[in-house]
Every structure is written in C-alpha cells, then in structure tokens.
Amino acid sequence: MANLANTFTYMFLMLPVLFAAIEVGAQQQHSNITLGSILYPNRNPSSWLSSSGLFSFGFFPKRGGFQVGIWIAATSEKTVVWTANRDDPPVHSEAYLEFTKEGKLILWTKQNMKVIAESPQPVTSASMLDSGNFVIYNKTNVVWESFDYPTDTILVGQRLTSGHSLVSSVSEFDHSSGRFYLSMQADGNLVGYPTNYLNRPEASYWAFMLQTRGEFGNVGSVFVGLTPTGQLFRNASNGFRFQANTIANSSNQSTNKAVIYRATLDPDGIFRLYTHNVDNSSLEINWSALQNQCQARGFCGVNSYCTARNGSNIGDCSCFPGFLYVNRAMKFQGCYRGFVYEESCGSSKDSTLAYNVTAIQHLKLGGYPFSQVSMVEQDCRNSCLEDCTCWAAQYVNGVCSKFKLPFIYSTLNRTDESVKTFVKQSYNISQRAGHTIPYPGKKGDRNKSRKEIILILSLVLGSVAFLFTVVAICSYIFYRSRANQYQKLLENPYLRPNEEFTLRSFSYSELEKATEHFKEEISHAKFLVPDQVGNQLQLKVTRGYSAPELQNSALISDKVDVYSYGVMLLEIICCRSNMDVNVSTEDEIFLPTWVHKCFIENDLNKLVGDEEVDVKSLERMVKVGLLCIHDNPDLRPSMRNVVLMLEGTMDIPFLAWY
C-alpha cells in the first residue's frame, strides 16, 4: 500500500512535467531558423525570437563588447537565462554568428572561431522555443538543446540532473562564472558551495536533503525541475522506489503563457524562484533559499567579514582591523594585510614592532581553529597576543578558539550576544597606528610642546614647498631655453641636424630594395616543417615562457605576462632554465612540472640543492610562481598582487589546484 501511495504521489507531481513535455513537443513542430542563417551584434538581425516573442537568442552587450545567449525578450529589461561560452572575453561588433550549411552554430571573430553547438547527425534546422530552449533538429528529432547545458537558471520543462550544477554569474551585467555553484549531487542532495573551495560538507552553505536517505538506498536517478505552474521540485529514484519533494511554490501559480517562471542561482549565491508577468512587465521573487546575503558562505572574500543591513537581505563586506581592501570598488573580493609582522612576534630587543588586539562583539569567524581551550575571556585575548601563529581568537561560552590567516566565512550578527572576537595587528612602536602617543614631559608643558611641534612642522613643510617651487621654476626655465635653442637649430639650414640621425619614414619601394624584395620573413612560434618548402607554415607549440591560451589561439591579456614572469621566477629559485634535458629523471626536464611535483610532495629542498635557504620564504616564492603559471588565466594574480604576495603583505590564496 505504501508503494501504491508513493506511485500516485509521483504521478500527481509529474503531471505538470508531462504537460510541459507535450507543450514543448508541439512547439518543436515549427522551425524558424534555416541553414545558412547569420546574426550580427549591432545590425539586423541581431537575434532570433521565439514564435510568441517570449524569448530571444542572439547577441547581448557585455563589458564593452557582446556575448551570445538567451534572454527574456517579452519584458522591458533583458533577463539573461543562458550564456554560450560564458567565460570567454566579449567579442567585437564585427563578429557574427552563423548556423552553417553543415548544421554547426559557429561564432566568428577576427582572431578565431568558436563552435557553440554541433551534432554528429545531419541537421536540417533550428528553433528558439517559447519555453526558452534553443534546439537544433535533424529531419525528425531534436539533436541538440540549450536545456542540456544550464548556466545559472532553470526554466519550465528544464532539468538539472545528477552530476550537473548551476554556477552563479559574476554580476547582473557580467554573466561569466561567478563565486557560487549549486550542485545536484549523485546522493540526491541539492547543495550550495562557494567556487573557491572544494565541495566538502563543511564548505556548504545551503542544502535540500533527501529526506529518507537511510531506507531509500542508493539513488539511481535524480533531478530538479520547474513545472508550468511555478512549482520547483526534486525527484529521486533508486529503480524500485522514488521520492518527489517540493522545494518551493510560486505564489502566482498559473499556466498562462504570459507568465514566465525561472529558478536562478543569483550572483550573491542565493537560489531564488522568480515570476515574470509579461502583460505588465512585473517581476516577483516568490521564494529565496536564504534570508540574507551573509548566509551565503564566502559572500565576502578572505580577511573580511559580512554584516547584514538592518531590515534587508543586503550584506556589507568590511575588512578586519589592520587589513586593506584588494579592490575598494568590489569589496567582496576580500582584503590583504596592511601591516608588517615579524616571526618573533616583537620579542626581539631590536624590534621596532609591537602588537595589540582589537575586540569586536558579535563577530563569528568561519573555517577551523588550530586550538580550542576552555579559559576566561581576558586569558583568551592574552593567549592570542602572545602566540606567534594566532591572528584572531574567538571567545564563545567559556571556550577560546584561535585562528591563523587567512580568515574565511566570517559574519557579524548583532543578535548573537554570545560571541566576541579578538583580532591582532602590529604597529610601529614610535608611531602606534590608531593611538595617541603620550607626551613624556610634565603635564604643564604639553601645550607649549605642541606649539613647538606645530611651529617646527610648519617651518619644515614651508621649506620643502619653497624648495619644490624653486626646482619647478628652474626646470621650466631650463626646458624653455633648450627648446628655443633647438628651434633655432632647426630654422638654420647650416646648423640643422643631419637627416641620418633623425627619424624618417621610408617608402614601400625603398623597403623592398633594402630587403632584396623581402627575401627573409621574420615571424609567440611559426616554423617550416622539415619535409615542407616555400611558404607552407605550421604552428609549433613549445613548452616555455608562453601561456597555454596563446597555444590555443585565445585572446592576449596581461595574464600572459604574469605567466612568463612565473616561469622566470621559478628559474631564479632553482638556478636553471625551464627546459633541461641533462637531468637525472624525466620529471625534471620541464621545470614547472618538477617544481609542482616537489611542492605537492612537500620536498622543496630538491629545488635548491645543498644551499641553505629560509624555508618559509622559499615556500612563499614557489606558491607565487605556481599561481602565476596556472592554466586558467582568470586565477592568475595581477602583477600588483604578485609583488604584495612576494613581500609578504598579502596572503597567497588557497586553490584546489595546489
């Protein structure tokens, strides 16, 4: 009887999905895009509309260029629901999209071409459906559809199946891969994680769990879907039993075609259910997985903490005391250490640094402490101050937890009275940051001494200003004098410089004559193949200073130089070239491979031989070098951050690639 009841429940929940399949099937009978059709970014046609004009496929603006995707076209604002090659840089206005005669959907640019969709079967046509699904047909069936490759959104009739994820966008206007992903796991659980960390249970911040996992057994198939009435549900089956659970319902449940439902993992990491009313272009949030942005683990970057604004779901990111924003315009990127420190914690007699602690009520640290001991509050503060490895201590209900850098997953909740955090930072003894240095003389002499200090500062600043003014005037006079002399030299036909010592332009015939009809052609990798002659050239890919994206004909960015710098840094560390065949083992031939192997095996001494080096400095430089040569250019640091990390003023981010 229980199995029979489950069967009826399953059939009831699956009815909307069956209706959606019937509706999509009806739509698939109409084709409106023929082979050879072309789209352009800034001239008609720039997109292909669905039959009722609800959705559109084509080019939309992105960071000064264009990107290919699908958006809701029936409302006043473009809401992007799918993006092709979302992490590629924007294309120029001269690019175009072609549905070729061979049935491939290709994006052409000046630099290269990208295949967006193709099928091994012969293709006849394509269509933008009113469901928001872009499909390609052979004579009878769908052979490719955008629903199989979700980005950050699920639409009605679409499924997020086991092993697939929704990845948030960077922002409302930048639809590249963002900081969060929602995974439909093989165990039947729908779980949210930050992208910068491994998908371990302790890193998750939201989950919709399989309710009867223990007696259910191994999950055979599982998916998340959205019905035509706005019901977001999860269906799981082990081959004999199934479980259908409602995640959320729309408050405006309707099968009206003028209503569009979507479930999106937004840039702030929160999974939300939306309703778009086409008739009045209104947008309504029907359900939100979290109450505020601070609940999304990792909403604020390392060494910063999140504070929820009163009465709203908006989160603000703030740096810990003594830390500075990596990018003040995008505070969620985190903070770096704005002070110097010594390994001795200021215990040396010659040290110019001292340390103090700032107490912050309601601040809860994320991550894992390296020490947890029961003690009183004052002892907790002092324990961190005296511990070289401690940079923050959290005191909760008589337990002191000490943390190392970097600080992650930290939030400030003003309703939580039980937690207090002590944050440590250094200051110069002679100029204590954030504090007033008391005057050592008698109390009656303070006003007099302050006046003397102000007078001295005024004289010094005045003298410096006067000196700069004199230098500026002298420089201007010298410049004008040399300019006048040069002008007279040019005007005098007998004294003007010889033409062979000045820059001049050459005509084409002069260049042709000087190069003997361009006899030798000079050209990041083109070489003649030994069996070829003439002008037949082949691209030769070599492992050296060039970044991987150059070998894949990708666009050049400043991260190419960062890659080259990383290779050079590893060469300096190891005192050898990046390619050396005269080595004892095959692993040592290519330097980056060898360095990475030594790093993961925790055996960096092999890199420097018998030389005595500071182990922490060596490890820091190796980490920076490996980070610079990361295969993903987006994960390579900027040169500014490279300098900060090498100086030790900025912490090196943790990556699973290590």
C-alpha positions as CSV (number, residue, x, y, z in Angstrom):
1,M,0.0,0.0,0.0
2,A,2.8,2.4,0.8
3,N,4.4,1.8,-2.6
4,L,1.0,2.3,-4.3
5,A,0.6,5.7,-2.4
6,N,4.1,6.7,-3.5
7,T,3.2,5.8,-7.1
8,F,0.1,8.1,-7.0
9,T,2.0,10.9,-5.4
10,Y,4.7,10.6,-8.0
11,M,2.2,10.6,-10.9
12,F,0.5,13.7,-9.4
13,L,3.7,15.6,-9.1
14,M,4.8,14.6,-12.6
15,L,1.6,15.6,-14.4
16,P,2.8,19.3,-14.9
17,V,6.1,17.9,-16.3
18,L,4.2,15.7,-18.7
19,F,2.1,18.7,-19.8
20,A,5.2,20.7,-20.3
21,A,6.7,17.9,-22.4
22,I,3.6,17.9,-24.6
23,E,3.7,21.7,-25.0
24,V,7.4,21.6,-25.9
25,G,6.7,18.8,-28.3
26,A,4.1,20.9,-30.0
27,Q,6.5,23.8,-30.3
28,Q,9.1,21.5,-31.9
29,Q,6.9,21.0,-34.9
30,H,7.7,24.6,-36.0
31,S,11.1,25.6,-37.3
32,N,12.1,29.2,-38.0
33,I,15.9,29.1,-38.4
34,T,17.2,27.7,-41.7
35,L,20.7,26.5,-42.5
36,G,23.0,29.4,-43.5
37,S,21.2,32.0,-41.3
38,I,23.5,34.7,-39.7
39,L,23.2,37.0,-36.7
40,Y,25.2,40.3,-36.1
41,P,25.8,42.1,-32.9
42,N,24.9,45.6,-33.9
43,R,22.7,45.3,-37.0
44,N,19.6,43.3,-38.0
45,P,19.1,40.6,-37.5
46,S,20.8,40.5,-34.1
47,S,18.7,37.8,-32.5
48,W,16.2,35.0,-33.3
49,L,12.8,35.4,-31.5
50,S,10.6,32.5,-30.3
51,S,7.2,32.2,-32.0
52,S,5.4,34.2,-29.4
53,G,8.2,36.6,-28.8
54,L,8.8,35.4,-25.2
55,F,12.5,34.5,-25.6
56,S,15.3,35.6,-27.8
57,F,18.6,34.0,-28.9
58,G,21.5,36.1,-30.1
59,F,23.9,38.9,-29.1
60,F,23.6,40.9,-25.9
61,P,26.1,43.6,-24.5
62,K,28.9,42.6,-22.2
63,R,31.7,44.9,-20.8
64,G,32.1,47.0,-24.0
65,G,31.5,44.1,-26.3
66,F,29.0,41.4,-27.0
67,Q,28.2,37.8,-25.9
68,V,25.8,35.1,-27.2
69,G,23.0,33.9,-25.1
70,I,19.2,33.6,-24.4
71,W,17.1,36.2,-22.6
72,I,13.5,37.0,-21.8
73,A,12.5,39.3,-24.6
74,A,8.9,39.9,-23.6
75,T,9.7,42.2,-20.7
76,S,11.1,45.7,-20.5
77,E,14.5,44.5,-19.1
78,K,16.7,41.8,-20.7
79,T,17.0,38.9,-18.2
80,V,19.6,36.5,-19.4
81,V,18.8,32.9,-18.7
82,W,21.6,31.1,-20.7
83,T,25.0,32.1,-21.9
84,A,27.2,30.4,-24.5
85,N,30.9,30.1,-23.7
86,R,30.2,32.3,-20.7
87,D,33.9,32.7,-19.6
88,D,35.2,33.8,-23.0
89,P,36.0,37.5,-23.3
90,P,33.4,39.7,-25.1
91,V,33.5,39.8,-28.9
92,H,33.9,42.8,-31.1
93,S,31.0,44.3,-33.0
94,E,32.4,42.9,-36.2
95,A,31.9,39.3,-35.1
96,Y,28.9,37.3,-36.3
97,L,27.1,34.1,-35.6
98,E,26.4,31.5,-38.4
99,F,24.2,28.5,-38.5
100,T,26.3,26.8,-41.2
101,K,25.2,24.6,-44.0
102,E,26.8,21.7,-42.2
103,G,24.5,22.3,-39.2
104,K,27.1,23.9,-36.8
105,L,26.4,27.0,-34.8
106,I,29.7,29.0,-35.0
107,L,30.8,32.3,-33.6
108,W,33.3,34.0,-35.9
109,T,35.7,36.7,-34.8
110,K,38.8,38.3,-36.3
111,Q,41.0,36.2,-34.1
112,N,39.4,32.8,-34.3
113,M,36.1,30.8,-34.4
114,K,34.2,29.1,-31.6
115,V,31.8,26.2,-32.1
116,I,28.8,26.8,-29.8
117,A,26.7,23.8,-30.9
118,E,27.1,20.9,-33.3
119,S,25.7,17.4,-33.8
120,P,27.2,14.2,-35.2
121,Q,23.9,13.6,-37.1
122,P,22.9,15.6,-40.2
123,V,21.0,18.8,-39.3
124,T,18.1,20.4,-41.0
125,S,17.0,23.4,-39.0
126,A,16.9,25.1,-35.6
127,S,14.3,26.9,-33.5
128,M,14.1,29.3,-30.5
129,L,11.1,27.8,-28.5
130,D,8.7,29.7,-26.2
131,S,10.0,27.6,-23.3
132,G,13.4,29.4,-23.5
133,N,15.0,26.3,-25.1
134,F,17.1,26.7,-28.2
135,V,17.0,23.5,-30.2
136,I,18.6,22.0,-33.3
137,Y,16.8,19.3,-35.4
138,N,17.5,16.6,-37.8
139,K,14.6,15.5,-40.0
140,T,12.5,14.2,-37.1
141,N,14.1,14.8,-33.7
142,V,16.0,17.3,-31.5
143,V,19.7,16.5,-31.7
144,W,21.0,19.5,-29.5
145,E,19.3,21.8,-27.0
146,S,20.5,24.5,-24.6
147,F,18.4,22.9,-21.8
148,D,21.1,20.2,-21.6
149,Y,23.8,22.9,-20.7
150,P,22.4,25.1,-17.9
151,T,24.4,28.1,-16.7
152,D,22.7,29.8,-13.7
153,T,19.0,29.3,-14.5
154,I,16.4,26.5,-14.7
155,L,13.3,27.2,-16.8
156,V,9.9,25.4,-17.1
157,G,10.4,21.9,-18.5
158,Q,14.2,22.0,-17.9
159,R,16.0,19.5,-15.7
160,L,19.1,19.9,-13.5
161,T,20.3,16.2,-13.5
162,S,22.7,14.4,-11.2
163,G,26.3,15.5,-11.6
164,H,25.4,18.9,-13.0
165,S,25.5,22.3,-11.4
166,L,24.2,25.8,-11.7
167,V,27.0,28.4,-11.5
168,S,26.2,31.9,-10.5
169,S,27.2,34.9,-12.7
170,V,29.8,37.5,-11.6
171,S,27.1,40.2,-11.5
172,E,23.8,41.2,-13.0
173,F,25.6,42.6,-16.1
174,D,28.6,40.2,-16.3
175,H,27.4,36.6,-16.9
176,S,30.8,35.0,-16.6
177,S,31.2,32.2,-14.0
178,G,30.8,33.7,-10.5
179,R,31.6,32.8,-6.9
180,F,29.0,30.1,-6.1
181,Y,27.6,26.9,-7.5
182,L,24.5,24.7,-6.8
183,S,25.3,21.0,-7.2
184,M,22.7,18.3,-7.9
185,Q,24.7,15.6,-6.2
186,A,24.6,11.9,-7.0
187,D,23.4,11.2,-3.4
188,G,20.2,13.1,-4.1
189,N,21.1,16.2,-2.2
190,L,20.9,19.7,-3.8
191,V,23.8,21.7,-2.2
192,G,25.3,25.2,-2.5
193,Y,29.0,25.8,-2.3
194,P,31.5,28.7,-2.9
195,T,33.5,28.0,-6.1
196,N,36.9,28.8,-4.5
197,Y,36.8,25.8,-2.2
198,L,36.3,22.1,-2.5
199,N,32.8,20.7,-2.3
200,R,33.2,19.2,1.1
201,P,30.3,19.3,3.6
202,E,31.9,21.9,5.8
203,A,32.1,24.4,2.9
204,S,28.4,24.1,2.0
205,Y,26.0,26.9,3.0
206,W,22.6,25.6,1.9
207,A,21.2,22.2,1.1
208,F,17.9,20.5,0.2
209,M,18.4,17.0,1.6
210,L,17.0,13.6,0.6
211,Q,14.5,13.0,3.5
212,T,14.6,9.2,3.6
213,R,18.2,8.6,2.6
214,G,18.8,5.8,5.1
215,E,16.0,3.5,4.0
216,F,16.0,4.7,0.4
217,G,19.3,3.1,-0.5
218,N,21.5,4.2,-3.4
219,V,20.0,6.8,-5.7
220,G,19.7,5.7,-9.3
221,S,18.5,8.9,-10.9
222,V,17.7,12.4,-9.5
223,F,16.9,15.8,-11.0
224,V,15.5,19.2,-10.1
225,G,12.8,20.7,-12.3
226,L,10.3,23.5,-12.7
227,T,6.6,22.9,-13.6
228,P,4.4,25.2,-15.8
229,T,2.6,26.2,-12.6
230,G,5.8,27.5,-10.9
231,Q,6.5,24.5,-8.7
232,L,10.2,23.9,-8.0
233,F,10.7,20.2,-7.1
234,R,13.3,17.5,-6.7
235,N,12.7,13.9,-7.9
236,A,14.8,10.9,-6.9
237,S,14.6,7.2,-7.8
238,N,16.5,4.1,-7.0
239,G,14.9,1.9,-9.6
240,F,12.2,0.5,-7.2
241,R,11.2,3.4,-5.1
242,F,11.0,7.1,-5.8
243,Q,10.7,10.3,-3.9
244,A,9.2,13.6,-5.2
245,N,9.7,16.7,-3.0
246,T,8.5,20.2,-3.5
247,I,11.3,22.8,-2.9
248,A,9.2,25.9,-3.4
249,N,6.0,27.1,-5.0
250,S,5.2,30.3,-6.8
251,S,2.6,32.5,-5.2
252,N,1.1,33.1,-8.6
253,Q,0.5,29.6,-9.9
254,S,-0.8,29.9,-13.5
255,T,-0.5,28.1,-16.8
256,N,-0.9,31.4,-18.6
257,K,1.7,31.8,-21.4
258,A,2.0,35.5,-20.3
259,V,3.7,34.3,-17.1
260,I,7.3,33.1,-17.1
261,Y,8.9,31.2,-14.2
262,R,12.6,30.7,-13.6
263,A,14.8,29.5,-10.7
264,T,18.2,31.2,-10.7
265,L,21.4,31.0,-8.6
266,D,22.0,34.7,-8.3
267,P,25.4,36.4,-8.2
268,D,25.1,36.7,-4.4
269,G,24.9,32.9,-4.1
270,I,21.2,32.7,-3.2
271,F,18.9,30.3,-5.1
272,R,15.6,32.2,-5.9
273,L,12.3,31.5,-7.6
274,Y,11.0,34.3,-9.9
275,T,7.8,35.1,-11.7
276,H,7.8,37.4,-14.7
277,N,4.4,38.8,-15.8
278,V,4.7,39.6,-19.4
279,D,1.5,41.7,-19.5
280,N,2.7,44.4,-17.1
281,S,6.5,43.6,-17.2
282,S,6.5,43.0,-13.5
283,L,9.0,40.8,-11.6
284,E,8.3,39.0,-8.3
285,I,10.5,36.9,-6.1
286,N,8.4,34.0,-4.9
287,W,11.0,32.2,-2.8
288,S,14.5,32.6,-1.6
289,A,16.7,29.9,-0.2
290,L,18.5,32.2,2.3
291,Q,17.2,35.2,4.3
292,N,20.3,37.4,3.6
293,Q,23.5,37.5,1.6
294,C,25.7,37.0,4.6
295,Q,24.3,33.4,4.9
296,A,26.0,32.5,1.6
297,R,29.3,31.2,2.8
298,G,32.1,33.1,1.1
299,F,30.0,36.1,0.1
300,C,32.8,38.2,1.4
301,G,36.4,37.3,0.5
302,V,39.3,36.4,2.7
303,N,40.2,38.6,5.7
304,S,36.8,40.3,5.6
305,Y,33.5,39.8,7.3
306,C,29.9,40.2,6.2
307,T,27.3,42.3,8.0
308,A,23.6,42.2,7.1
309,R,21.9,45.5,6.8
310,N,19.0,46.0,9.3
311,G,15.7,45.0,7.7
312,S,17.1,43.9,4.4
313,N,18.9,40.9,2.8
314,I,21.8,43.1,1.6
315,G,25.3,42.2,3.0
316,D,28.2,44.6,3.5
317,C,31.8,43.5,3.4
318,S,34.3,45.0,5.9
319,C,38.0,44.4,6.4
320,F,39.3,43.1,9.7
321,P,41.3,45.8,11.7
322,G,44.7,46.3,10.1
323,F,43.6,45.0,6.7
324,L,43.0,46.8,3.4
325,Y,40.6,46.1,0.5
326,V,42.0,44.3,-2.5
327,N,39.6,46.4,-4.6
328,R,37.5,49.0,-2.8
329,A,35.1,49.2,-5.8
330,M,34.4,45.4,-5.3
331,K,34.7,44.9,-1.6
332,F,33.5,41.2,-1.9
333,Q,37.0,40.3,-3.3
334,G,38.4,40.4,0.2
335,C,41.3,42.2,2.0
336,Y,45.0,41.8,2.5
337,R,47.2,42.5,5.5
338,G,48.0,46.2,5.7
339,F,50.8,45.9,8.3
340,V,54.1,44.2,8.6
341,Y,55.0,41.5,11.1
342,E,57.9,39.6,12.5
343,E,58.3,35.9,13.1
344,S,59.5,36.7,16.6
345,C,56.2,38.5,17.4
346,G,58.2,41.5,18.6
347,S,60.1,39.6,21.3
348,S,63.5,40.7,19.9
349,K,65.2,43.6,21.7
350,D,65.9,45.3,18.3
351,S,62.3,45.0,17.1
352,T,60.5,48.2,16.2
353,L,57.1,46.5,16.1
354,A,54.6,45.8,18.8
355,Y,51.2,44.1,18.7
356,N,47.8,44.9,20.0
357,V,44.3,43.4,19.9
358,T,41.0,44.8,18.9
359,A,37.8,43.3,20.3
360,I,34.8,43.0,18.0
361,Q,31.5,41.9,19.6
362,H,29.1,39.7,17.6
363,L,31.8,38.7,15.0
364,K,31.9,35.0,14.2
365,L,34.9,33.5,12.4
366,G,34.5,30.8,9.8
367,G,36.9,27.9,8.9
368,Y,38.6,25.8,11.5
369,P,40.6,26.9,14.6
370,F,44.0,25.4,15.3
371,S,43.4,25.5,19.0
372,Q,40.3,25.3,21.3
373,V,40.8,25.6,25.1
374,S,38.4,26.5,28.0
375,M,39.5,29.7,29.7
376,V,38.3,33.1,30.8
377,E,37.8,36.0,28.3
378,Q,40.9,38.0,29.3
379,D,43.1,35.0,29.1
380,C,41.8,34.3,25.6
381,R,42.8,37.7,24.5
382,N,46.3,37.5,26.0
383,S,46.8,33.9,24.7
384,C,46.4,35.1,21.1
385,L,48.5,38.2,21.7
386,E,51.4,36.1,22.9
387,D,51.0,33.3,20.2
388,C,53.0,34.0,17.0
389,T,50.7,31.8,14.9
390,C,47.5,33.3,16.2
391,W,45.9,36.3,14.4
392,A,42.4,36.1,15.9
393,A,40.8,34.5,18.9
394,Q,37.1,33.8,19.2
395,Y,35.5,33.6,22.7
396,V,32.2,31.7,23.0
397,N,30.7,30.4,26.2
398,G,34.0,30.0,28.0
399,V,35.8,28.4,25.1
400,C,38.7,30.2,23.3
401,S,39.3,29.3,19.7
402,K,42.5,30.6,18.0
403,F,42.8,31.1,14.2
404,K,45.5,31.5,11.6
405,L,45.4,33.7,8.5
406,P,43.6,33.9,6.2
407,F,40.2,34.5,7.8
408,I,37.3,33.0,5.8
409,Y,33.5,32.7,6.0
410,S,33.3,35.4,8.7
411,T,30.0,37.2,9.6
412,L,28.9,39.8,12.1
413,N,25.4,39.1,13.6
414,R,24.3,41.8,16.0
415,T,21.7,39.5,17.5
416,D,24.4,37.0,18.6
417,E,25.5,38.2,22.1
418,S,27.5,35.1,23.0
419,V,30.4,35.6,20.6
420,K,33.4,38.0,20.8
421,T,36.4,38.0,18.6
422,F,39.9,39.5,19.3
423,V,41.8,40.5,16.2
424,K,45.6,41.0,16.4
425,Q,47.6,43.5,14.3
426,S,51.1,45.1,14.6
427,Y,52.1,48.8,14.9
428,N,55.3,50.7,14.9
429,I,56.5,51.5,18.4
430,S,57.3,55.1,17.6
431,Q,54.2,55.7,15.6
432,R,51.4,53.5,17.0
433,A,48.7,53.2,14.4
434,G,45.3,54.4,15.7
435,H,46.6,55.5,19.1
436,T,47.9,58.8,20.6
437,I,51.5,58.7,21.9
438,P,51.5,60.4,25.3
439,Y,54.0,63.2,25.8
440,P,56.7,62.2,28.2
441,G,57.2,65.6,29.9
442,K,55.3,67.3,32.6
443,K,51.6,67.9,32.2
444,G,52.0,71.7,32.3
445,D,54.4,71.7,29.4
446,R,52.2,69.8,27.0
447,N,50.6,72.9,25.4
448,K,53.9,74.5,25.0
449,S,55.4,71.4,23.4
450,R,52.5,71.1,21.0
451,K,53.0,74.7,19.8
452,E,56.7,74.0,19.3
453,I,55.9,70.9,17.3
454,I,53.4,72.7,15.1
455,L,56.0,75.5,14.6
456,I,58.7,73.1,13.6
457,L,56.4,71.2,11.2
458,S,55.3,74.5,9.6
459,L,58.9,75.5,9.0
460,V,59.8,72.2,7.6
461,L,56.8,72.0,5.3
462,G,57.2,75.6,4.2
463,S,60.9,75.0,3.4
464,V,60.0,71.9,1.4
465,A,57.3,73.7,-0.5
466,F,59.7,76.6,-1.3
467,L,62.4,74.2,-2.5
468,F,59.9,72.4,-4.8
469,T,58.8,75.7,-6.2
470,V,62.4,76.8,-7.0
471,V,63.1,73.4,-8.6
472,A,60.0,73.7,-10.7
473,I,60.8,77.2,-11.9
474,C,64.4,76.3,-12.7
475,S,63.2,73.2,-14.6
476,Y,60.8,75.3,-16.7
477,I,63.4,77.9,-17.5
478,F,65.9,75.2,-18.5
479,Y,63.3,73.5,-20.7
480,R,62.3,76.7,-22.4
481,S,66.0,77.5,-23.0
482,R,66.7,74.1,-24.6
483,A,63.5,74.3,-26.7
484,N,64.4,77.7,-28.1
485,Q,67.9,76.5,-28.9
486,Y,66.6,73.5,-30.7
487,Q,64.1,75.6,-32.6
488,K,66.8,78.0,-33.8
489,L,68.9,74.9,-34.8
490,L,66.0,73.7,-37.0
491,E,65.5,77.1,-38.6
492,N,69.2,77.4,-39.5
493,P,69.8,75.5,-42.7
494,Y,73.5,75.2,-42.0
495,L,73.2,74.0,-38.4
496,R,70.1,71.7,-38.5
497,P,70.9,68.0,-37.6
498,N,71.9,65.6,-40.2
499,E,68.9,63.6,-41.6
500,E,70.6,60.3,-41.0
501,F,70.4,61.0,-37.2
502,T,66.7,61.8,-37.1
503,L,63.6,59.6,-37.5
504,R,62.3,59.4,-41.1
505,S,59.7,57.3,-43.0
506,F,60.5,55.0,-45.9
507,S,58.5,54.3,-49.0
508,Y,57.5,50.8,-50.0
509,S,60.0,50.8,-52.9
510,E,62.8,51.7,-50.5
511,L,61.9,48.9,-48.1
512,E,61.6,46.5,-51.0
513,K,65.0,47.4,-52.3
514,A,66.7,47.3,-48.8
515,T,65.3,43.8,-48.0
516,E,66.0,42.4,-51.5
517,H,62.3,42.0,-52.2
518,F,61.6,40.9,-48.7
519,K,63.9,37.9,-49.0
520,E,63.8,36.8,-45.4
521,E,60.5,36.7,-43.5
522,I,60.8,37.3,-39.7
523,S,57.9,35.8,-37.5
524,H,54.6,33.7,-29.7
525,A,56.0,30.3,-32.8
526,K,55.9,29.6,-36.8
527,F,58.5,27.2,-38.2
528,L,58.9,25.3,-41.5
529,V,58.3,21.6,-41.2
530,P,61.4,19.7,-42.5
531,D,59.5,18.0,-45.3
532,Q,57.9,21.2,-46.5
533,V,59.3,24.1,-48.6
534,G,58.3,27.5,-49.7
535,N,55.7,29.4,-47.7
536,Q,53.9,26.5,-46.1
537,L,54.0,27.2,-42.4
538,Q,52.9,25.1,-39.4
539,L,52.4,26.2,-35.8
540,K,54.9,24.6,-33.5
541,V,53.8,24.5,-29.9
542,T,56.6,24.5,-27.4
543,R,56.5,24.5,-23.6
544,G,58.4,27.6,-22.4
545,Y,57.5,31.1,-21.4
546,S,54.3,31.3,-23.5
547,A,51.0,30.9,-21.7
548,P,48.6,28.0,-22.6
549,E,46.0,30.3,-24.0
550,L,48.4,31.5,-26.7
551,Q,48.8,28.0,-27.9
552,N,45.0,27.7,-28.2
553,S,44.7,30.9,-30.3
554,A,43.0,32.7,-27.4
555,L,42.9,36.5,-26.9
556,I,46.0,38.1,-25.3
557,S,45.7,39.7,-21.9
558,D,48.1,40.9,-19.2
559,K,47.8,37.5,-17.6
560,V,50.1,36.2,-20.4
561,D,52.9,38.4,-19.0
562,V,52.1,37.1,-15.5
563,Y,52.6,33.5,-16.8
564,S,56.0,34.4,-18.3
565,Y,57.0,36.1,-15.0
566,G,56.0,33.0,-13.1
567,V,58.3,30.8,-15.3
568,M,61.2,33.3,-14.8
569,L,60.6,33.3,-11.0
570,L,60.9,29.5,-10.9
571,E,64.1,29.7,-12.9
572,I,65.6,32.2,-10.5
573,I,64.6,30.0,-7.5
574,C,66.0,26.8,-9.0
575,C,69.0,28.4,-10.8
576,R,68.3,26.6,-14.0
577,S,66.4,27.0,-17.3
578,N,62.8,26.0,-17.6
579,M,63.8,23.2,-20.1
580,D,66.9,21.0,-19.4
581,V,67.4,17.5,-20.9
582,N,70.6,16.8,-18.9
583,V,68.8,15.8,-15.7
584,S,68.6,12.5,-13.7
585,T,64.9,11.9,-14.2
586,E,62.3,12.6,-16.8
587,D,60.2,14.6,-14.3
588,E,63.0,17.2,-14.0
589,I,63.1,18.1,-17.7
590,F,60.3,20.7,-17.6
591,L,60.9,23.0,-14.7
592,P,57.2,23.9,-13.8
593,T,56.3,20.2,-13.7
594,W,59.2,19.4,-11.4
595,V,58.5,22.3,-9.1
596,H,54.8,21.3,-8.8
597,K,55.8,17.7,-8.1
598,C,58.2,18.8,-5.3
599,F,55.6,21.1,-3.9
600,I,52.8,18.6,-3.6
601,E,55.3,16.1,-2.1
602,N,56.5,18.7,0.4
603,D,60.1,18.3,-0.7
604,L,61.2,21.8,-1.8
605,N,64.8,21.2,-0.7
606,K,65.3,19.4,-4.0
607,L,64.9,22.7,-5.8
608,V,67.8,24.4,-4.1
609,G,70.2,21.5,-3.5
610,D,72.7,22.0,-0.7
611,E,72.1,25.7,-0.3
612,E,70.8,27.0,3.0
613,V,67.6,29.0,2.5
614,D,64.7,30.3,4.6
615,V,62.1,27.6,4.2
616,K,59.1,29.9,4.6
617,S,60.4,32.4,2.0
618,L,61.2,29.5,-0.4
619,E,57.6,28.2,0.0
620,R,56.1,31.6,-0.4
621,M,58.0,32.2,-3.7
622,V,57.2,28.7,-5.0
623,K,53.5,29.3,-4.3
624,V,53.5,32.6,-6.1
625,G,55.4,31.1,-9.1
626,L,52.9,28.2,-9.4
627,L,50.0,30.6,-9.0
628,C,51.4,32.7,-11.9
629,I,51.6,29.8,-14.3
630,H,48.1,28.5,-13.5
631,D,46.4,27.1,-16.7
632,N,43.3,29.3,-16.1
633,P,44.3,32.9,-16.7
634,D,41.5,34.2,-14.5
635,L,43.1,32.5,-11.5
636,R,46.5,34.1,-12.1
637,P,47.1,37.2,-9.8
638,S,47.8,40.7,-11.1
639,M,51.4,41.9,-11.0
640,R,50.4,44.2,-8.2
641,N,49.2,41.3,-6.1
642,V,52.3,39.3,-7.1
643,V,54.5,42.0,-5.6
644,L,52.3,42.2,-2.4
645,M,52.5,38.4,-2.0
646,L,56.2,38.2,-2.5
647,E,56.7,41.0,0.0
648,G,54.5,39.0,2.5
649,T,52.0,41.8,2.9
650,M,49.3,39.9,1.1
651,D,48.3,36.3,1.8
652,I,48.5,33.8,-1.1
653,P,45.0,32.5,-1.9
654,F,44.3,28.8,-1.4
655,L,43.5,26.9,-4.6
656,A,42.5,23.3,-5.1
657,W,45.0,23.3,-8.0
658,Y,47.8,23.1,-5.4
